[in-house]
Amino acid sequence: MLEPLCRSADLTLNDDGAQLFAQALNEAACGCLETALSALPASKPGVRIAEGRQAQSFLDRAGPIGAIAASVLGDQARPVRAILFDKSAERNWALGWHQDRTIVVKERVDTDGYGPWTVKSGLIQVEPPFEILESMVTLRVHLDAVDERNAPLRIVPGSHRLGRLPEAEIERVVATFGERLCLAERGDVWLYATPIIHASFAADPPRRRRVLQVDFSAVSAPGPLAWRGL
């Protein structure tokens, strides 16, 4: 089993499904991003961002976040979903092992291979054919340092290559492949293959842990549907 208690800076996107970009945002950029996100509601553990104008300069391919996505997906990379996770003493949670399996679209158009459908925070979400998820990447931007006790993301290296897994199989895959902790400093960005199996601890003791998570795709449209976008 792979050693979980380390910074995991040796991981690569191609082999493991995750890669660290240390200090991708300097202190000035972190401060600007904090200001851009300050108007979002602070009462929810995860805030889905319907409009990305506040952070657009960070997310386009000339920005420090979008440039990382473009380095993998090419110049057509675009942000298609963003969520701000804000753990604190009042909002502290753990998340079990799972794969991210949904995308956000403009409207519901019932189509073979797409479903089930859900609506969260007013945003229409659907589970697409898995190859769409396999063509995407997810970036997590850290605004607070994350050590072993401040709710680091847990990932299963190599699980991004296994396709869509039945939920009953996920624990077996974790036991077989092992896990790693994705530790981070303020300003670090972790890049993930979107389908990677992942989970999260609660912070212990509870403290601030803010992460902006952004999904990127270079596909112009998810089949017959249209991206909701930011």
C-alpha positions as a Markdown table, in Angstrom:
| # | Residue | x | y | z |
|---|---|---|---|---|
| 1 | Met | 0.0 | 0.0 | 0.0 |
| 2 | Leu | 1.3 | 3.5 | -0.8 |
| 3 | Glu | 2.3 | 5.7 | 2.1 |
| 4 | Pro | -0.5 | 8.2 | 2.9 |
| 5 | Leu | 1.2 | 10.6 | 5.3 |
| 6 | Cys | 3.3 | 12.7 | 3.0 |
| 7 | Arg | 3.1 | 15.8 | 0.9 |
| 8 | Ser | 2.7 | 13.7 | -2.2 |
| 9 | Ala | 4.7 | 16.2 | -4.3 |
| 10 | Asp | 6.1 | 13.2 | -6.3 |
| 11 | Leu | 2.7 | 12.4 | -7.8 |
| 12 | Thr | 2.1 | 13.1 | -11.5 |
| 13 | Leu | -1.2 | 13.6 | -13.4 |
| 14 | Asn | -0.4 | 11.0 | -16.0 |
| 15 | Asp | 0.6 | 8.2 | -13.7 |
| 16 | Asp | -1.3 | 8.9 | -10.5 |
| 17 | Gly | -4.1 | 11.3 | -11.5 |
| 18 | Ala | -2.9 | 14.2 | -9.4 |
| 19 | Gln | -0.1 | 16.7 | -9.5 |
| 20 | Leu | 1.0 | 19.6 | -7.2 |
| 21 | Phe | 1.8 | 23.1 | -8.6 |
| 22 | Ala | 3.5 | 24.6 | -5.6 |
| 23 | Gln | 3.0 | 28.3 | -5.0 |
| 24 | Ala | 1.1 | 28.8 | -8.3 |
| 25 | Leu | -0.5 | 31.9 | -6.6 |
| 26 | Asn | 1.8 | 34.3 | -4.8 |
| 27 | Glu | 0.5 | 36.2 | -1.7 |
| 28 | Ala | -0.7 | 39.1 | -3.7 |
| 29 | Ala | -2.7 | 36.8 | -6.0 |
| 30 | Cys | -4.2 | 35.0 | -3.0 |
| 31 | Gly | -5.3 | 38.3 | -1.5 |
| 32 | Cys | -7.0 | 39.3 | -4.8 |
| 33 | Leu | -8.7 | 36.0 | -5.1 |
| 34 | Glu | -10.0 | 36.2 | -1.5 |
| 35 | Thr | -11.4 | 39.7 | -2.3 |
| 36 | Ala | -13.0 | 38.4 | -5.5 |
| 37 | Leu | -14.7 | 35.5 | -3.5 |
| 38 | Ser | -15.6 | 37.6 | -0.4 |
| 39 | Ala | -19.2 | 38.4 | -1.6 |
| 40 | Leu | -20.1 | 34.7 | -1.7 |
| 41 | Pro | -22.4 | 33.4 | 1.1 |
| 42 | Ala | -20.4 | 32.3 | 4.2 |
| 43 | Ser | -23.2 | 30.1 | 5.7 |
| 44 | Lys | -22.8 | 27.0 | 3.5 |
| 45 | Pro | -20.0 | 24.4 | 3.5 |
| 46 | Gly | -19.9 | 24.4 | -0.3 |
| 47 | Val | -21.0 | 27.3 | -2.4 |
| 48 | Arg | -21.5 | 26.6 | -6.1 |
| 49 | Ile | -20.5 | 29.6 | -8.1 |
| 50 | Ala | -23.1 | 30.4 | -10.7 |
| 51 | Glu | -21.2 | 33.4 | -12.2 |
| 52 | Gly | -17.5 | 33.4 | -12.3 |
| 53 | Arg | -16.9 | 37.1 | -13.2 |
| 54 | Gln | -15.3 | 37.7 | -9.8 |
| 55 | Ala | -12.5 | 35.2 | -10.5 |
| 56 | Gln | -12.4 | 35.3 | -14.3 |
| 57 | Ser | -8.9 | 36.8 | -14.5 |
| 58 | Phe | -7.7 | 33.8 | -12.6 |
| 59 | Leu | -9.6 | 31.2 | -14.6 |
| 60 | Asp | -8.9 | 32.2 | -18.2 |
| 61 | Arg | -5.9 | 30.6 | -19.9 |
| 62 | Ala | -3.7 | 33.7 | -19.2 |
| 63 | Gly | -4.5 | 33.5 | -15.5 |
| 64 | Pro | -2.6 | 31.4 | -12.9 |
| 65 | Ile | -5.4 | 28.8 | -12.5 |
| 66 | Gly | -6.5 | 28.6 | -16.1 |
| 67 | Ala | -3.0 | 28.3 | -17.4 |
| 68 | Ile | -2.5 | 25.1 | -15.5 |
| 69 | Ala | -5.6 | 23.6 | -17.0 |
| 70 | Ala | -4.5 | 24.8 | -20.5 |
| 71 | Ser | -1.1 | 23.2 | -20.0 |
| 72 | Val | -3.0 | 19.8 | -20.0 |
| 73 | Leu | -6.1 | 20.4 | -22.1 |
| 74 | Gly | -4.8 | 23.0 | -24.5 |
| 75 | Asp | -6.0 | 26.5 | -25.4 |
| 76 | Gln | -9.6 | 25.4 | -25.6 |
| 77 | Ala | -9.7 | 24.7 | -21.8 |
| 78 | Arg | -12.6 | 26.5 | -20.1 |
| 79 | Pro | -14.0 | 26.5 | -16.6 |
| 80 | Val | -17.3 | 24.6 | -16.5 |
| 81 | Arg | -18.0 | 24.4 | -12.7 |
| 82 | Ala | -16.6 | 26.1 | -9.6 |
| 83 | Ile | -17.3 | 25.5 | -5.9 |
| 84 | Leu | -15.8 | 27.2 | -2.9 |
| 85 | Phe | -15.4 | 24.8 | 0.0 |
| 86 | Asp | -15.0 | 26.7 | 3.3 |
| 87 | Lys | -14.4 | 24.5 | 6.4 |
| 88 | Ser | -14.4 | 26.2 | 9.8 |
| 89 | Ala | -15.2 | 25.4 | 13.4 |
| 90 | Glu | -18.9 | 26.0 | 12.6 |
| 91 | Arg | -18.8 | 24.1 | 9.2 |
| 92 | Asn | -16.6 | 21.0 | 9.5 |
| 93 | Trp | -17.3 | 17.8 | 7.7 |
| 94 | Ala | -15.8 | 14.6 | 6.3 |
| 95 | Leu | -16.5 | 13.1 | 2.9 |
| 96 | Gly | -16.4 | 9.4 | 2.1 |
| 97 | Trp | -14.7 | 7.8 | -0.9 |
| 98 | His | -16.4 | 8.6 | -4.2 |
| 99 | Gln | -15.9 | 9.7 | -7.9 |
| 100 | Asp | -17.3 | 13.0 | -9.2 |
| 101 | Arg | -19.8 | 12.0 | -11.8 |
| 102 | Thr | -21.9 | 15.0 | -12.7 |
| 103 | Ile | -21.6 | 18.1 | -14.9 |
| 104 | Val | -23.5 | 21.4 | -14.9 |
| 105 | Val | -25.5 | 22.2 | -18.0 |
| 106 | Lys | -27.7 | 25.1 | -19.2 |
| 107 | Glu | -31.0 | 23.2 | -19.4 |
| 108 | Arg | -32.4 | 19.7 | -19.2 |
| 109 | Val | -32.6 | 17.8 | -22.5 |
| 110 | Asp | -33.4 | 14.2 | -21.9 |
| 111 | Thr | -30.8 | 12.2 | -23.9 |
| 112 | Asp | -29.8 | 8.6 | -24.0 |
| 113 | Gly | -26.7 | 8.0 | -21.9 |
| 114 | Tyr | -27.3 | 11.1 | -19.7 |
| 115 | Gly | -28.8 | 10.8 | -16.2 |
| 116 | Pro | -29.9 | 10.8 | -13.5 |
| 117 | Trp | -30.6 | 14.5 | -13.3 |
| 118 | Thr | -30.4 | 16.7 | -10.2 |
| 119 | Val | -30.7 | 20.4 | -9.3 |
| 120 | Lys | -28.3 | 21.9 | -6.7 |
| 121 | Ser | -28.2 | 25.6 | -5.7 |
| 122 | Gly | -30.4 | 26.2 | -8.8 |
| 123 | Leu | -27.9 | 24.6 | -11.1 |
| 124 | Ile | -28.9 | 21.7 | -13.4 |
| 125 | Gln | -26.6 | 18.7 | -13.1 |
| 126 | Val | -26.5 | 15.4 | -14.9 |
| 127 | Glu | -24.4 | 12.3 | -15.0 |
| 128 | Pro | -22.9 | 12.2 | -18.5 |
| 129 | Pro | -21.2 | 9.3 | -20.4 |
| 130 | Phe | -18.1 | 8.7 | -18.4 |
| 131 | Glu | -15.7 | 9.5 | -21.3 |
| 132 | Ile | -16.7 | 13.2 | -20.9 |
| 133 | Leu | -15.5 | 13.1 | -17.3 |
| 134 | Glu | -12.4 | 11.3 | -18.3 |
| 135 | Ser | -11.5 | 14.2 | -20.6 |
| 136 | Met | -11.8 | 16.8 | -17.8 |
| 137 | Val | -9.5 | 18.0 | -15.1 |
| 138 | Thr | -10.2 | 19.5 | -11.7 |
| 139 | Leu | -8.1 | 22.2 | -10.0 |
| 140 | Arg | -8.1 | 22.9 | -6.2 |
| 141 | Val | -6.7 | 26.2 | -5.2 |
| 142 | His | -5.7 | 26.5 | -1.5 |
| 143 | Leu | -6.2 | 29.7 | 0.3 |
| 144 | Asp | -5.2 | 28.1 | 3.7 |
| 145 | Ala | -2.4 | 25.7 | 4.5 |
| 146 | Val | -3.5 | 22.1 | 4.7 |
| 147 | Asp | -1.5 | 19.7 | 6.9 |
| 148 | Glu | -2.4 | 16.2 | 7.9 |
| 149 | Arg | -5.0 | 17.4 | 10.4 |
| 150 | Asn | -6.6 | 20.3 | 8.4 |
| 151 | Ala | -8.9 | 18.2 | 6.2 |
| 152 | Pro | -6.5 | 17.2 | 3.4 |
| 153 | Leu | -8.0 | 15.6 | 0.3 |
| 154 | Arg | -7.4 | 11.9 | 0.2 |
| 155 | Ile | -6.9 | 10.4 | -3.2 |
| 156 | Val | -6.3 | 6.9 | -4.6 |
| 157 | Pro | -3.4 | 7.1 | -7.1 |
| 158 | Gly | -4.1 | 5.5 | -10.4 |
| 159 | Ser | -7.8 | 5.2 | -9.9 |
| 160 | His | -8.5 | 7.7 | -12.6 |
| 161 | Arg | -7.7 | 5.0 | -15.1 |
| 162 | Leu | -10.4 | 2.5 | -13.9 |
| 163 | Gly | -13.4 | 4.0 | -15.5 |
| 164 | Arg | -16.8 | 4.4 | -13.8 |
| 165 | Leu | -16.8 | 2.2 | -10.7 |
| 166 | Pro | -19.8 | 0.7 | -9.0 |
| 167 | Glu | -20.0 | 2.2 | -5.5 |
| 168 | Ala | -19.7 | -1.2 | -4.0 |
| 169 | Glu | -16.3 | -1.6 | -5.6 |
| 170 | Ile | -14.7 | 1.6 | -4.4 |
| 171 | Glu | -13.6 | 0.4 | -1.0 |
| 172 | Arg | -11.9 | -2.6 | -2.6 |
| 173 | Val | -10.1 | -0.3 | -4.9 |
| 174 | Val | -8.9 | 1.9 | -2.0 |
| 175 | Ala | -7.6 | -1.2 | -0.2 |
| 176 | Thr | -5.8 | -2.4 | -3.3 |
| 177 | Phe | -4.3 | 0.8 | -4.5 |
| 178 | Gly | -3.8 | 2.7 | -1.2 |
| 179 | Glu | -4.2 | 6.4 | -0.6 |
| 180 | Arg | -2.2 | 9.6 | -0.4 |
| 181 | Leu | -2.9 | 12.8 | 1.3 |
| 182 | Cys | -2.7 | 16.0 | -0.7 |
| 183 | Leu | -1.1 | 18.5 | 1.7 |
| 184 | Ala | -0.7 | 22.1 | 0.6 |
| 185 | Glu | 0.5 | 25.5 | 1.5 |
| 186 | Arg | -1.4 | 28.7 | 0.9 |
| 187 | Gly | -1.2 | 29.5 | -2.8 |
| 188 | Asp | -0.6 | 25.9 | -3.9 |
| 189 | Val | -2.8 | 24.3 | -6.6 |
| 190 | Trp | -3.5 | 20.6 | -7.0 |
| 191 | Leu | -4.4 | 19.3 | -10.4 |
| 192 | Tyr | -6.5 | 16.2 | -10.6 |
| 193 | Ala | -8.0 | 13.9 | -13.2 |
| 194 | Thr | -11.7 | 14.5 | -12.5 |
| 195 | Pro | -12.7 | 10.8 | -12.2 |
| 196 | Ile | -10.1 | 10.1 | -9.5 |
| 197 | Ile | -11.4 | 8.4 | -6.3 |
| 198 | His | -11.2 | 10.8 | -3.4 |
| 199 | Ala | -12.4 | 11.6 | 0.1 |
| 200 | Ser | -11.8 | 14.1 | 2.8 |
| 201 | Phe | -11.3 | 14.1 | 6.6 |
| 202 | Ala | -12.9 | 16.7 | 8.9 |
| 203 | Ala | -10.4 | 19.1 | 10.3 |
| 204 | Asp | -9.1 | 18.0 | 13.8 |
| 205 | Pro | -9.1 | 20.4 | 15.6 |
| 206 | Pro | -11.6 | 22.4 | 13.5 |
| 207 | Arg | -10.1 | 25.4 | 11.7 |
| 208 | Arg | -10.3 | 27.4 | 8.5 |
| 209 | Arg | -9.7 | 25.5 | 5.3 |
| 210 | Arg | -10.8 | 27.3 | 2.1 |
| 211 | Val | -10.4 | 25.6 | -1.3 |
| 212 | Leu | -11.7 | 26.9 | -4.6 |
| 213 | Gln | -12.4 | 23.8 | -6.8 |
| 214 | Val | -12.8 | 24.4 | -10.5 |
| 215 | Asp | -13.6 | 21.8 | -13.2 |
| 216 | Phe | -12.2 | 22.4 | -16.7 |
| 217 | Ser | -13.1 | 20.9 | -20.1 |
| 218 | Ala | -11.8 | 21.4 | -23.6 |
| 219 | Val | -14.9 | 19.9 | -25.1 |
| 220 | Ser | -17.1 | 22.6 | -26.7 |
| 221 | Ala | -20.3 | 20.9 | -25.6 |
| 222 | Pro | -21.1 | 17.7 | -23.6 |
| 223 | Gly | -22.8 | 15.9 | -26.5 |
| 224 | Pro | -26.2 | 17.4 | -27.3 |
| 225 | Leu | -26.2 | 19.5 | -24.2 |
| 226 | Ala | -24.6 | 22.9 | -23.4 |
| 227 | Trp | -22.3 | 23.7 | -20.5 |
| 228 | Arg | -23.7 | 26.1 | -17.9 |
| 229 | Gly | -20.2 | 27.6 | -17.6 |
| 230 | Leu | -19.3 | 30.4 | -15.4 |
